[in-house]
């Protein structure tokens, strides 16, 4: 025997209403907001280099569109809703004093590598031997991929002089 379940007229009216409520809540959630990052407070000299760098940054990195974090600042930039975040004028990382610290070279720019111990965040890279420290944090999807750093090599070399 086949059972046919009939929906009451009331359930048909509620189904679209429930869907609309879910969409409305999703639209109002903070998930669609720009990620928030701490804005560095560099010296005026470093801030000048950072402002020049900001004007030279690419619109896309690793096929991710530029989507700067909040608050708006010439010292920060982002791509892919937080997948890649750049901060310019950050303090010199203490890790640079560690002779065991790991570094990478991406198209002529040297970067200090700092891996997260918790696995909840991706790697962080900070330029070395520059008059302003530029930090790039990558999402966990870049845990073993420094490809995005290449997009920053030419702008960094053009705007932030070597310190040596």
Order of alpha helices (4+ residues) and beta strands (2+ residues): alpha-alpha-beta-beta-beta-beta-beta-beta-beta-beta-alpha
